[in-house]
Amino acid sequence: MPTKEALVRRTIIEDRLCDRCHATYEAPLHALWLCKELDTVWERSAHCQARRETNFLNFKELLSWILTQTSEVELFAMIAWGIWNQHRAYGLSLN
């Protein structure tokens, strides 16, 4: 996933801070789940409680949990896709 953290690692860009919150590095888990700017998106979903109460080390761990612990896999996928699609569109508009 071409998050800023991955792009910095590949020496494509230098700034790895999240463009939404400017508070932490933009890794996949942050970009799609942890960023405080996404609170209004996730608080309306069935995953709201898990977002507040469960700590995941990375996106793979989150996805594994979603696949095994919830029946709302499709909803999660659509929300995550929408977040990433909007994120990419915003990033492209900055260039």
Backbone bond lengths (Angstrom), bond angles and torsions (degrees), N, CA, C in turn:
res aa  C-N    CA-C-N  psi(-1)  N-CA   C-N-CA  omega(-1)  CA-C   N-CA-C  phi
1 M - - - 1.451 - - 1.532 107.88 -
2 P 1.312 117.68 126.29 1.467 119.89 -176.06 1.533 113.86 -79.50
3 T 1.316 115.45 63.51 1.458 119.17 173.69 1.519 108.08 -76.04
4 K 1.305 116.05 168.92 1.457 119.28 179.86 1.525 111.17 -62.28
5 E 1.325 116.84 -35.00 1.463 119.84 177.94 1.530 110.87 -59.88
6 A 1.321 116.82 -43.48 1.465 121.12 178.94 1.526 111.28 -68.57
7 L 1.315 117.26 -38.56 1.463 120.46 -180.00 1.527 111.66 -67.96
8 V 1.315 117.41 -34.48 1.471 121.04 175.37 1.522 109.30 -66.64
9 R 1.309 116.26 -43.72 1.464 120.59 179.45 1.529 111.10 -58.73
10 R 1.314 116.38 -33.29 1.476 121.16 179.65 1.529 112.14 -90.30
11 T 1.309 116.77 7.37 1.472 125.22 -179.16 1.533 112.96 55.81
12 I 1.325 116.19 36.91 1.463 121.50 176.70 1.522 109.85 -89.79
13 I 1.326 116.27 -37.65 1.464 122.31 175.71 1.526 108.21 -132.32
14 E 1.325 116.41 170.00 1.466 120.19 -179.97 1.523 113.41 -109.03
15 D 1.315 117.69 -30.89 1.467 121.67 -176.03 1.519 110.69 -91.22
16 R 1.322 117.11 119.80 1.460 120.11 -178.96 1.524 113.50 -103.95
17 L 1.322 118.30 4.81 1.462 120.25 179.65 1.524 111.39 -72.61
18 C 1.301 115.09 144.35 1.462 122.67 178.53 1.527 109.95 -59.14
19 D 1.321 116.83 131.36 1.463 121.21 178.34 1.524 112.39 -71.84
20 R 1.318 117.00 -21.28 1.465 119.90 -179.58 1.528 111.73 -78.83
21 C 1.328 116.82 -53.83 1.467 120.10 -172.40 1.525 113.67 -106.65
22 H 1.308 117.47 -19.45 1.472 122.94 -178.61 1.527 112.17 55.98
23 A 1.332 117.04 26.40 1.461 120.34 -174.77 1.524 113.78 -109.50
24 T 1.317 117.69 -23.60 1.461 120.09 -176.13 1.523 110.05 -153.28
25 Y 1.322 115.34 172.32 1.457 120.38 179.25 1.523 110.55 -67.65
26 E 1.315 115.08 144.30 1.455 120.48 -177.98 1.527 110.50 -91.33
27 A 1.313 116.10 86.61 1.460 123.24 171.35 1.531 106.87 -95.04
28 P 1.331 118.41 165.57 1.466 119.55 -178.90 1.534 114.21 -54.00
29 L 1.320 117.42 -43.41 1.466 119.82 -179.41 1.523 110.82 -62.29
30 H 1.305 116.51 -41.36 1.464 119.66 178.79 1.529 110.86 -67.56
31 A 1.318 116.53 -47.08 1.464 121.19 -175.12 1.522 113.17 -62.17
32 L 1.322 117.01 -32.00 1.464 120.08 -175.27 1.524 114.93 -109.19
33 W 1.331 118.00 -11.95 1.465 119.05 -171.12 1.523 113.98 -137.84
34 L 1.317 118.03 -46.83 1.461 120.78 -169.37 1.523 116.02 -91.32
35 C 1.298 118.05 -23.17 1.465 120.45 -175.42 1.530 110.54 -55.48
36 K 1.313 115.97 129.02 1.476 121.12 -178.85 1.527 112.03 -61.67
37 E 1.314 116.91 -25.31 1.463 120.41 178.49 1.531 112.06 -69.23
38 L 1.313 116.95 -10.75 1.470 121.34 178.76 1.526 112.49 -96.25
39 D 1.315 117.12 2.12 1.467 120.51 -177.49 1.525 112.28 -53.04
40 T 1.309 117.77 -45.33 1.469 120.02 -177.34 1.523 112.05 -67.12
41 V 1.314 117.17 -27.50 1.466 120.24 178.18 1.526 110.22 -73.16
42 W 1.322 116.31 -53.01 1.460 120.01 -174.32 1.526 113.32 -75.71
43 E 1.335 118.61 -25.36 1.468 119.08 -176.99 1.523 112.46 -66.67
44 R 1.287 117.43 -18.14 1.464 120.93 179.44 1.524 112.80 -94.02
45 S 1.317 116.57 1.70 1.462 119.63 -177.31 1.523 111.04 -103.37
46 A 1.303 114.76 170.11 1.464 120.92 177.55 1.524 111.49 -69.72
47 H 1.319 117.59 -11.22 1.461 122.05 -177.17 1.527 112.91 -93.30
48 C 1.301 116.98 4.10 1.462 121.91 -175.25 1.524 112.47 -57.37
49 Q 1.303 117.42 -47.19 1.463 120.61 -177.80 1.526 110.75 -64.24
50 A 1.310 117.47 -42.82 1.466 120.51 178.95 1.523 110.73 -62.92
51 R 1.303 116.78 -36.29 1.466 120.44 179.83 1.523 110.68 -64.46
52 R 1.313 116.62 -35.88 1.468 120.54 179.87 1.524 112.73 -80.00
53 E 1.332 117.57 -32.85 1.462 120.50 -168.16 1.524 115.99 -108.39
54 T 1.310 118.41 -13.95 1.458 120.59 -174.83 1.520 110.14 -116.07
55 N 1.315 115.66 131.18 1.462 120.83 178.00 1.517 109.70 -102.38
56 F 1.309 115.63 125.70 1.455 121.45 178.42 1.523 108.42 -111.90
57 L 1.315 116.48 144.85 1.461 120.69 -179.41 1.520 112.50 -79.50
58 N 1.331 116.06 -29.99 1.459 120.37 -178.41 1.528 109.17 -158.65
59 F 1.317 115.96 175.48 1.460 120.21 -176.99 1.526 111.71 -66.52
60 K 1.306 117.03 -34.20 1.466 120.48 178.63 1.529 110.68 -60.59
61 E 1.315 116.73 -42.15 1.463 120.95 178.41 1.532 110.81 -65.44
62 L 1.316 116.89 -41.90 1.468 120.91 176.07 1.522 110.71 -59.94
63 L 1.310 116.53 -48.59 1.459 120.51 -178.51 1.527 111.33 -62.49
64 S 1.304 117.04 -40.11 1.463 120.78 176.86 1.523 110.37 -60.71
65 W 1.323 116.55 -42.48 1.463 120.77 178.35 1.530 110.63 -63.64
66 I 1.321 116.61 -45.04 1.469 120.99 179.65 1.525 110.19 -58.62
67 L 1.318 116.63 -43.98 1.465 120.95 -176.83 1.525 113.08 -68.49
68 T 1.320 117.41 -27.49 1.465 119.62 -176.06 1.526 114.58 -105.08
69 Q 1.320 118.09 -21.81 1.463 120.09 -171.47 1.526 115.14 -112.14
70 T 1.301 117.86 -2.78 1.457 118.63 -176.39 1.521 110.82 -139.98
71 S 1.297 115.22 153.82 1.466 120.01 176.30 1.530 110.66 -95.87
72 E 1.306 116.82 2.74 1.466 122.12 -175.85 1.530 111.97 -100.52
73 V 1.320 116.86 41.10 1.465 121.21 -177.62 1.524 111.01 -62.68
74 E 1.316 116.82 -44.67 1.462 120.32 -178.48 1.525 111.35 -63.81
75 L 1.321 116.30 -40.41 1.458 120.24 178.35 1.526 110.40 -62.77
76 F 1.320 116.38 -45.69 1.459 120.27 177.64 1.528 110.63 -58.18
77 A 1.322 116.27 -46.00 1.466 120.70 -178.65 1.526 111.28 -61.34
78 M 1.303 117.23 -42.76 1.467 120.39 -179.42 1.533 111.49 -67.46
79 I 1.320 117.01 -41.38 1.465 119.69 178.88 1.525 110.06 -65.71
80 A 1.326 116.71 -46.91 1.469 120.26 179.98 1.527 110.65 -61.45
81 W 1.327 117.40 -41.98 1.465 120.76 177.88 1.531 110.33 -61.75
82 G 1.312 116.86 -44.11 1.463 120.59 179.36 1.519 112.13 -62.28
83 I 1.327 116.26 -41.88 1.468 120.38 178.09 1.519 109.85 -62.51
84 W 1.329 116.74 -47.60 1.466 119.84 -177.68 1.528 111.21 -66.85
85 N 1.308 117.55 -40.56 1.459 121.17 179.76 1.532 110.52 -62.55
86 Q 1.318 116.49 -43.73 1.468 120.65 177.72 1.523 110.31 -65.97
87 H 1.302 116.38 -39.34 1.464 122.01 179.73 1.529 110.77 -62.27
88 R 1.315 116.07 -45.52 1.472 120.51 178.69 1.520 110.97 -63.53
89 A 1.323 117.15 -42.24 1.467 120.67 179.78 1.529 110.32 -62.70
90 Y 1.323 116.53 -40.39 1.462 120.74 178.18 1.528 110.42 -65.47
91 G 1.323 116.41 -44.45 1.466 120.48 179.57 1.513 112.39 -62.34
92 L 1.317 116.86 -38.98 1.460 120.28 178.85 1.519 111.41 -68.23
93 S 1.328 117.05 -31.71 1.462 119.58 -179.71 1.528 111.76 -72.54
94 L 1.334 117.18 -18.05 1.461 120.60 178.29 1.518 112.25 -78.36
95 N 1.321 117.09 -21.13 1.474 120.78 -176.50 1.504 112.27 -82.63
